[in-house]
Amino acid sequence: MSKVGIFVGTVYGNSLAVAEVAEEILAQQGHEVVVFDEPTLTDWQSYNAGDGVALVVTSTTGQGDLPDTIAPLFYEIKDVLGYQPELKYGLVALGDSSYDNFCGAGKQFDELLAEQSASRLGDILYIDATEVDAPEEFAKPWVQAWGDLL
């Protein structure tokens, strides 16, 4: 089983609700899971060394921007870490398709980690607030399938 760190970027709590459901499902599958609702670079580094997996669950704010809870981590990963070929990760992006930069924060994270040679496991789960009232329920089948990939 895998060691999974769930890194949350949230404004109104929807991403945290998704992360908590993911934590429950992944733990039931036998994985060792920790949720970081204000993640730091130190938290991240304990999952990027080949024996862990990072799951980024982030909403988008403003014009495709990162929430304040995860923005510092994003910029430290970008400016301090660079190359991360051993990192395996998954991504859940929450957004509102009525905005031009739908799920912009999640897309930024995916682009950054791809540039750093990390390996994404599975497809990104995009959750559209205009179509989904309960994102934590919507995410359950994806989390189950993603956990099976680990």
MARSEMAR-712153 format. One line per 10 residues: their letters; for each residue x, y, z of N, C-alpha, C, O, CB. Coordinates in steps of 0.2 Angstrom, whole numbers. Atoms other than C-alpha are relative to their C-alpha. Glycine has a CB too. Layout:
<koldrens>
a	X:Y:Z:X:Y:Z:X:Y:Z:X:Y:Z:X:Y:Z  ... $
</koldrens>
This chain:
<koldrens>
mskvgifvgt	4:-6:0:0:0:0:4:6:0:10:6:2:-5:0:6  -4:-6:1:5:18:-3:-1:5:6:-6:5:10:-2:3:-6  0:-6:-5:9:33:8:-3:6:-4:1:8:-9:7:1:3  4:-5:5:-3:47:1:0:6:5:-3:6:10:-6:-2:-2  1:-6:-3:-2:65:6:-5:4:-5:-4:4:-11:7:4:0  5:-4:3:-17:75:1:1:8:1:0:10:7:-8:-2:2  -2:-8:-1:-13:94:-2:-6:4:-3:-8:3:-8:7:1:-4  6:-3:1:-28:105:-1:1:8:-1:4:11:2:-5:-1:5  1:-7:1:-31:122:-9:-7:2:0:-11:0:-4:4:2:-6  7:-1:-1:-48:129:-3:-1:7:2:3:10:5:-3:-5:5 $
vygnslavae	2:-7:-2:-57:145:-1:-7:-1:4:-7:2:10:-2:4:-7  7:0:-3:-75:140:4:-1:-7:4:-6:-8:7:-6:1:-4  0:6:-3:-71:122:10:-2:-6:-4:-2:-12:-2:-5:0:6  2:5:5:-77:112:-5:6:-5:-1:5:-11:-1:-3:2:-6  -6:5:1:-59:105:-8:2:-4:6:3:-9:5:6:5:-3  -1:3:-6:-57:101:10:-5:-6:1:-3:-11:3:0:5:6  5:5:-1:-73:91:10:2:-6:-5:1:-12:-3:-7:3:-2  -2:5:5:-67:82:-6:6:-4:3:6:-10:3:2:3:-7  -6:4:-2:-50:78:2:-2:-4:6:1:-10:7:5:6:3  2:5:-6:-58:71:18:-4:-6:-2:-3:-11:1:-5:4:5 $
vaeeilaqqg	3:6:3:-69:59:8:6:-4:-3:5:-10:-3:-5:2:-5  -6:4:3:-53:54:-2:4:-3:5:6:-9:5:4:5:-4  -4:2:-5:-44:52:14:-3:-7:3:0:-12:4:1:5:6  4:6:-2:-58:40:20:1:-6:-4:2:-12:-2:-7:2:2  0:5:5:-59:30:4:7:-3:0:8:-9:0:-2:3:-7  -7:3:1:-40:28:2:2:-4:6:6:-9:6:5:6:-1  -1:4:-7:-38:23:21:-3:-7:0:0:-12:2:-2:4:6  3:6:0:-51:10:18:3:-5:-5:3:-11:-4:-7:1:-2  -3:4:5:-41:3:3:7:-2:3:11:-6:0:2:4:-6  -6:2:-3:-26:1:15:6:5:0:11:4:2:2:-6:-2 $
hevvvfdept	-5:-5:1:-16:17:11:1:4:6:-4:5:10:-1:4:-6  -1:-5:-6:-8:28:24:-1:7:-3:3:9:-7:8:-1:3  2:-7:3:-16:45:21:1:5:6:-2:5:11:-7:-1:-2  0:-6:-4:-13:62:28:-2:6:-4:0:7:-10:7:2:3  3:-6:4:-23:78:23:4:6:3:5:7:9:-7:1:1  -4:-7:-2:-13:95:23:-5:5:-2:-5:7:-8:7:0:-3  5:-5:2:-26:109:23:4:7:-1:1:12:-4:-6:1:5  -4:-6:1:-12:122:24:7:-3:-2:12:-2:3:0:5:6  -6:4:1:2:112:16:7:5:-1:6:10:-3:0:-4:-7  -7:-3:0:21:117:17:4:-4:-5:3:-10:-6:3:1:7 $
ltdwqsynag	-5:4:4:36:112:7:2:-6:3:4:-11:0:5:5:-2  -3:6:-4:42:101:21:-5:-6:-1:-3:-11:-1:1:2:7  5:5:1:25:92:20:1:-4:-7:1:-10:-7:-7:3:1  -1:2:7:27:90:1:6:-5:-1:5:-10:-4:0:6:-5  -7:3:1:45:84:2:0:-7:3:3:-12:1:5:4:3  0:7:-3:40:69:13:-4:-5:-5:-5:-11:-3:-3:0:7  4:5:5:29:62:-2:3:0:-7:1:-3:-11:-7:3:0  -2:0:7:40:66:-17:7:-4:-1:10:-3:-6:2:7:-2  -7:4:1:55:54:-14:-1:-7:-2:3:-11:-1:3:0:7  0:6:3:48:39:-23:-4:-5:5:-7:-10:2:6:-3:-1 $
dgvalvvtst	4:5:-4:39:30:-8:-6:3:2:-10:0:6:4:-1:7  7:-3:-2:24:42:-7:-3:3:-7:0:3:-12:1:6:5  4:-2:5:11:49:-18:-4:6:2:-6:7:8:-5:-5:-3  3:-6:-2:4:67:-18:-7:0:-4:-7:-1:-10:4:6:-2  6:-1:3:-14:70:-22:-2:8:2:-3:10:7:-6:-4:3  2:-7:-1:-18:89:-25:-7:1:-1:-10:-2:-6:4:4:-5  7:-1:1:-36:94:-22:0:8:1:0:10:6:-4:-4:5  0:-7:-1:-38:112:-26:-6:3:-4:-8:1:-9:6:3:-3  5:-4:3:-52:125:-30:4:5:-4:10:6:-4:-5:3:5  -2:-6:4:-49:140:-41:-3:6:2:-9:6:4:0:-1:-8 $
tgqgdlpdti	3:-6:-2:-51:158:-36:2:5:-5:6:5:-9:3:2:7  -1:-6:4:-52:175:-45:0:-2:-7:-4:-6:-10:7:2:2  -1:1:7:-46:173:-63:4:-6:-1:9:-5:-5:2:6:-4  -4:6:1:-39:155:-62:6:0:5:10:-4:3:2:0:-7  -5:0:-5:-29:159:-47:0:-6:5:-5:-9:6:0:7:4  0:5:-5:-23:147:-33:-2:3:6:-1:9:8:8:-2:1  2:-3:-7:-31:149:-16:6:1:4:11:-2:4:-5:-6:3  -5:-2:-5:-21:157:-2:3:-6:4:9:-6:6:-3:5:4  -2:6:-4:-20:140:7:5:-4:-4:9:-8:0:-6:-4:2  -4:4:4:-10:132:-7:5:4:-4:10:1:-7:-3:-5:-4 $
aplfyeikdv	-4:-4:5:-2:146:-17:8:0:3:12:-1:-1:-2:7:0  -7:0:-3:14:147:-5:4:-7:-2:9:-7:-4:1:1:7  -3:7:2:17:128:-8:2:0:-8:7:-2:-10:-5:-6:2  -1:0:7:15:130:-27:6:4:-2:10:1:-6:-6:3:-4  -6:-4:2:28:144:-28:6:-3:3:12:-2:0:-1:7:2  -6:3:-3:40:135:-17:2:-7:-4:8:-8:-5:-1:-2:8  -2:6:5:39:119:-28:3:2:-6:8:0:-8:-7:-4:-1  -3:-3:6:42:130:-43:7:3:1:11:1:-3:-5:5:-2  -6:-4:-1:56:140:-36:6:-4:4:12:-2:3:-1:6:4  -5:3:-4:65:128:-24:1:-7:-2:7:-9:-3:-3:0:7 $
lgyqpelkyg	-1:7:2:62:110:-30:2:-1:-7:7:-5:-8:-6:-4:2  -1:1:6:62:110:-48:-1:-7:-2:-7:-9:-2:8:2:-2  0:6:3:66:93:-55:-3:-5:5:0:-6:10:6:-3:-3  3:5:-4:55:79:-47:-2:-6:-3:-8:-8:-3:-6:3:4  2:6:4:56:63:-58:-3:-6:4:-6:-10:1:6:-2:-3  2:5:-4:52:52:-43:-7:1:2:-11:-4:5:4:-2:6  7:-1:-2:35:60:-39:-5:-3:-4:-5:-2:-10:0:8:1  6:2:4:19:52:-43:-6:4:4:-6:5:10:-1:-8:1  6:-4:-3:3:62:-41:-6:-1:-3:-7:-3:-9:2:8:0  6:0:3:-15:64:-44:-3:7:1:0:11:5:-5:-5:3 $
lvalgdssyd	3:-6:0:-26:79:-46:-7:1:-1:-10:-2:-5:3:5:-6  7:-2:0:-43:85:-42:-1:7:0:2:11:4:-4:-3:6  1:-7:0:-48:102:-48:-7:2:0:-11:-1:-4:4:2:-7  7:-2:-1:-63:111:-43:0:7:-3:4:11:-2:-2:1:7  1:-6:3:-70:126:-53:-7:2:-2:-11:-2:0:5:1:-6  6:-2:3:-84:135:-61:1:2:-7:4:7:-9:-3:7:4  -1:-1:8:-86:134:-80:-3:6:-2:-2:8:-8:-3:-6:-3  3:-7:3:-95:151:-81:6:5:0:5:10:-2:-5:2:5  -6:-4:0:-77:158:-78:5:-2:-6:5:-8:-8:4:0:6  -5:2:5:-64:159:-92:5:-5:2:7:-9:-3:3:7:-3 $
nfcgagkqfd	-5:4:-1:-51:151:-83:-2:-6:5:0:-7:11:6:4:4  3:6:-4:-61:135:-77:6:-4:2:10:-7:-1:-4:-4:-5  -5:4:-3:-50:125:-65:7:2:-1:11:-2:-1:-1:-7:-2  -6:-3:2:-36:136:-68:6:-2:5:11:-3:3:0:8:0  -5:2:-5:-27:132:-51:2:-7:-1:8:-9:-1:-3:1:7  -1:7:1:-28:113:-54:5:0:-7:9:-4:-7:-6:-4:-1  -4:0:6:-21:116:-72:7:2:1:11:0:-2:-4:4:-6  -7:-2:-1:-7:126:-66:4:-5:4:10:-6:2:0:7:4  -4:5:-3:-2:113:-54:2:-6:-4:8:-8:-4:-4:-3:6  -1:6:4:-3:99:-67:6:2:-5:10:-2:-6:-6:-2:-4 $
ellaeqsasr	-5:-3:4:8:110:-79:7:0:3:12:-2:1:-2:6:-3  -6:0:-3:21:113:-66:3:-7:2:9:-8:0:-1:4:7  -2:7:-2:22:95:-60:3:-4:-7:8:-7:-6:-5:-4:4  -2:3:6:23:89:-78:7:3:-3:11:-1:-5:-5:1:-6  -6:-3:2:37:102:-82:6:-3:5:12:-3:2:0:8:1  -6:2:-4:47:95:-67:0:-8:0:4:-11:4:-2:2:7  0:7:2:45:77:-74:-3:-5:5:-1:-10:6:8:-2:0  4:4:-4:33:71:-61:-5:-5:-4:-6:-3:-10:-4:4:5  5:5:4:21:56:-66:-7:1:3:-8:-1:9:3:-7:0  7:0:-2:3:59:-65:-3:-7:-1:-3:-10:-6:-4:5:-4 $
lgdilyidat	3:6:1:-7:44:-61:-8:1:-1:-11:4:2:0:-4:7  7:-1:2:-24:43:-70:-1:7:-3:3:11:-3:-4:-1:6  2:-7:3:-33:58:-77:-2:5:5:-3:3:11:-7:-1:-5  2:-5:-5:-37:74:-68:-8:0:0:-11:-1:-5:2:7:-3  7:-1:-2:-54:75:-60:-2:7:0:0:11:4:-3:-4:6  3:-7:0:-63:91:-65:-7:0:3:-11:-3:1:0:3:-7  6:0:-3:-77:96:-54:-3:7:-1:0:12:1:0:-1:8  3:-6:2:-89:110:-61:-5:2:5:-10:-2:5:-2:0:-7  5:-3:-5:-98:120:-48:-7:1:-3:-12:1:1:2:6:4  7:-1:4:-112:124:-61:-4:-6:-1:-10:-6:-2:2:4:-6 $
evdapeefak	4:6:2:-116:106:-63:0:-5:6:-4:-10:7:4:-4:-5  -1:5:-6:-111:97:-46:-1:4:6:2:9:8:7:-3:0  1:-3:-6:-119:102:-30:4:-3:6:5:1:11:-8:-1:2  -3:4:-5:-110:89:-19:7:-2:-3:7:-8:-4:-4:-5:4  -6:3:3:-92:88:-25:3:-6:3:6:-10:0:5:6:0  -3:6:-4:-87:76:-11:-3:-6:-2:0:-12:-3:0:1:7  3:6:2:-100:64:-17:2:-2:-8:3:-8:-9:-8:1:0  -2:0:7:-96:67:-36:7:-3:0:8:-7:-5:0:7:-3  -7:2:0:-77:63:-32:1:-7:2:6:-10:0:4:4:4  -1:7:-2:-80:46:-24:2:-5:-5:7:-9:-3:-6:-2:4 $
pwvqawgdll	-2:5:5:-79:35:-39:7:1:-3:11:-4:-4:-5:-1:-6  -7:-2:3:-64:44:-46:5:-2:5:10:-5:4:1:7:-2  -5:2:-5:-55:42:-29:1:-7:1:7:-10:1:-2:3:7  -1:7:0:-59:24:-28:4:-3:-6:9:-7:-4:-7:-3:0  -4:2:5:-52:21:-45:7:2:0:12:-2:-2:-3:2:-7  -7:-3:-1:-37:32:-42:4:-4:5:10:-6:4:0:7:2  -3:4:-5:-33:22:-26:2:-7:-3:7:-9:0:-5:0:6  -2:7:3:-33:6:-36:6:0:-4:9:-5:-5:-6:-2:-4  -6:-1:4:-19:13:-47:6:0:4:11:-1:2:-1:6:-4  -6:-1:-4:-8:15:-32:4:-7:1:9:-7:5:-2:3:6 $
</koldrens>
